[in-house]
Amino acid sequence: MRVVFAGTPVVALPALEAVAASRHELVGVVTRPDAPAGRGRRLVASPVGRRAEELGVPVLKPAHPREPDFQAELRALAPDCCPVVAYGALLPASALEIPPHGWVNLHFSVLPSWRGAAPVQHAIWAGDEVTGATTFRIVPALDAGPTYGLMTQTVRPDDTAGALLDRLAEGGSGLLVQTLDGIEDGTLEEREQPADGVSLAPKITPADAEVVWAEPAVAVDRRVRACTPFPGAWTTVAGERLKLGPVRPVGPPGGETGGRPGLEPGVLEVGKRDVLVGTGTGPVRLGRVRPFGKQEMDAADWARGVRLEPGTRLGGPVA
């Protein structure tokens, strides 16, 4: 088939590479427009756009896919199907109708669970033990189109959203190519998504990423891992933001205090080699932290450098 790939960030690159290496003819790539980056705010092409240029493939960068000029360019490429991974813009019905086999999206969840922009983050935050990736035909309703293929992936206890997404992106690239093969061969049938089991995964904001120390240790752990690397979990100390890498609950599962029943939520306990913080159940051990305006460092090094007073509490308003 003639295919036009649509995608924007780094997570879409494994699928782009897989499609380019497949039996299908990659005749174009659609990506988001160049965006300001770096200190000079110079316009930079997206990761998918840069790689497409290296592959010598025509690149379309519409401000919005409803633009008539973009749709005319797409029609001129005459794609049979448009595979999509994390493109980042809503596709209007007029664009969806251009390829005879539609736009086939690789979504990083087991649909109908976690429809939306942040399925991997929400799966970790919710404590899911298994997630996966699904290929489906895009329809106007959010992630509601009929499905083609599915892969599953175990969520590891220490998975961050970034680590889990990387695995799904690699495994899902093969699933996407298999789906294109099956569509061309006529061996794949569309299956409507069940009405039951729908859950939504809206974008997670920096406000969502603020740690609530009164929550149980397991909830603190999940929030931090779900927000790593983006948007980045954080708390405050002395009115300044402190970014947090993954933490580790102390003590047995179930929220026991691990021998420190007096450590209240948010209160720090600085040892020679580690830094503990109280939660609504047991404490968690801080890993890497990034103080405002400084580089990332081990929590123990940070605590020694700032010479915290006994009983210092994390959380509270930003100065």
N, C-alpha and C positions, 0 to 999 in steps of 0.2 A: 504493500500500500504506500501511497504518497502521504507523508505525515508532516504536520507542523507542530512542533513541541512548544508548550507554553510553561514558563517557570521563571523564577526570579532569584531566590537566595541560594546559598551554598548547598542546602539540603536537597535541592533539585538536581544537583550535578550528577550524582550516580545514575539517576534515571535518564538524563540527557545522554550520558556516555553510553548507557545500555541501548537506548534507541538508535543512536548514531552507529553503533556496531552491529545492529540487528539486520535482518533481511529487508527491512522496510527502508524506503527512500526518504531521508530527512531533507525536506525541501525548504524549510524555514523554521525560525524560532520567534516566538512572541515573548517579550519580557517587559518589565516596568521601565519607565524612562530613567535616564541617568539622574543620579541624585547627588547633592552636595555631601562631601566627606572630608575628614581630616581638618587640621587647623585652618588651612586656607579655604575650606569649603569649596574645593574644586569639584566640578561635576565628574562623577565616576560611573561607569557602566556597571550594571548588576553582574554578579558572578556568572549567571547563565548567559548574559549578553556577551561578556568577555570570552567565555569558552566557545560560544557559537561563532564569534568572529575568528577565533583560532581555527575552528573547523571549516571555515570558509562558507558558512551557511548564511543566507540572507536573514537579517534581524529586523523585526518590526517592534517599535517602541511607542505604541499609542498612549496618549495621556489617559484615554479611556477607550475600551474596545467597542463602544457604541459609535465611534467616529466613522462617518461614511468613507473617508479616505482609507482608513485602516481596513474596513470590511472589503473595499474594492481591491486592495493589495492582497488580502487573504484569498479572495475569490480567484485572483490571477494565479496564485500558487496552486490552486486546484487540489487541496488536500482531500484525501479520502477519510481521514480521521485526525483529530487533534489530541494527543496525549497531554495531560496537564499535571504538574506537581508544584504546588505552592506558588501559583502565579501572582495572586495578591489583588485581583480586581474582579468584580462581578461581571459575568458575561450576559449580555442582553439576548433575548430570544432571536433577534436578527442575526447575531453572530453564531449562536448555537446551531442555526439551521444551515450554515454554509457547508460543513463537511457531511457527506452522506451518512457516515457512521458516527457522527456527533463528536463531542468532546469527552474524552475518557479520563477521569480524574483518579490519581492515586492518593487516597486519603489515609492518614495514619491513625486509624482506629478500626475496631470491628463494628461496622455500621449495623444497626442504627445508633449504637452508642457513640457519644461524643461527637456529634455534628458541630462543626464550627471551626474557629481559627486556631484553637489551642488544644487539640485532642490529647496529645502526649502529656502536656502539663497537667491537665485535669485527671487523666488516668492515674498518674503518680499521686496527685493530691488526694484522690479518693481512695487510695490504697488498693487499686486493682492488682490482682496477681498475674493476670494475662491481658495482653492487648494485641494489636496487630495492625495490618494494613488491608484496605479494601479498594478494589477498582470498581468504578461505577460510571454510568453515563450522566453527565451533568444536565440538570433540568433547572428551571427558574427557582424552585424551592431549595432552601439551603441543604445541601448534601443529602437530598432525598431521592435521587435518581435510582433506577434499577442497577443492581450489582452484577459484576461478572466473575471476579475472583477474590480470594481471601488467603492471607497468611497470618499466622499467630506468632507471638513472641512473649516469652516469660518476662515479667517485670522483676528485676533483681532487687534485693533489699536495699542495695546502695546505689541504685540507678538514679542519676540526675536526668532531667528532661533532655539535656543535650546528648548524653551518652545513649539513652534509649532511642532518641530520634535518629542518631547516626546509624544504629543497627537496623532500624525500620527502613531508613532510606536505602541502605545497601540491599537488604532483602527484598524490599518493595520494587526496586528497579527491575529485578528479574520477573516479578509478578506482572509488572506493567507490560513488558515485552511479550510475555506469555499471553496476556489478554489481547494485545494487538494481533498476535499470531492466530488466536482462536477466532477473533472477529473476522479476519481475512479468510480463514478456512471455513467459516460457518459452523464451527464446532462448539461455540459458546452461546449459551442462551441467557438473555437478561432475566434476572429474578427481582421482583418487586421487594422492597424492604418491608419487614413486618411492621405493623402499626405499634406493637408493644416493644418496650425496651428503648425507646428514644430518650436520649439525654443530650444536653447541649454543652458546648465547650467554648464559651466566648473568650475573647482576648483577655489575657491577664495583665493588669496594669501595675505600675510601680506602687500604687496605693495598696493593691491586693498583696504585694510582696512584703509588707511590713509584718514582722513576726509578732504574734500575740503570745506573750510568755505565760499567760494564765491558761492557755490550752494545754492538753496533755502532751507529754514528750513526743509521743508518736505523731501527733498532729503537727508539732513544730518541725520535726524531722521531715515529714512529707511536704510541708509548705516550702521549706528551704530547698529541698531537692527539686520540687516542681518548678521553682523559680530560678534554677541554675541551668544555663548561664543567663537567661533572660526572663524577666527584667532585672533579676538579681535580688535575692532576699536581703533585708536590711532591718536594722534597729537603730536606736539612738543611745549615745552615752554623753552625758554632760551637754545635751542639746545639739550634738553633732551626729550626723549619720555615720553608721558603721555598717559596711556591706559584709555579708556573711556567706562563706562557702558552706558546704554540707556539714551538718553536725552529727553527733552520734549519741543516742540515748544511753545513759548509764544505768546498769542494773538489768534484771531480767525483763522479758516482754511483759506487757500488761501494766506498765507504769509504776512499778515499785520504786522506792526512793533510793535504793542502792546504798543504804546506810547513812543518808544525809537528810533526815526528815525535817531539819530546820531550814533548809535552803528554799526560801520563798520565791515565787515566780519573778523572774527577771534579775534576781540577786546573783552577783558574781562570786565565785570562790576561786581564787588564784593559787595554784600550786606551783611546785618547782618545774613541772613538765607539762602541765595542762591547765585549762581554764574551764570551769564548769559554770553553768547558768541554771537556776531553778526554773521549773515549769509548773503547770498545774498538777503534775504527778511527780515523777522523778527528774533529776537534772539531766542536761545534755552537755556533752563535751564539745567546745568550739573547735573548729578545724582552722581553715584559713580565713582571715579577715582583711578588710581594706578600709582603713580610716579615711576620713574625708581629706582629699588632696594628697594622699600618699599612695605608695605601692602596696600591693597585696603582700601579706606576711603571715607567719604562724601566729595563732592567737597568744601563745605563751610569750613570744617575742614582743608582740604589741602590748600585752599587759605589763611586762617588765618596763617597757619604755615609757608608758604613761603614768606608772606608779599609782595605781588605783587605790583609793581608800577602802578599807574593809567595809563590806556591806554595800558597795556601789551597785546601783540597780540600772539595768538596761531598760530602754523604752521611755516614752514620754514625748513631749512636743519638741519639734526641731527649732533650734535657736534662729 
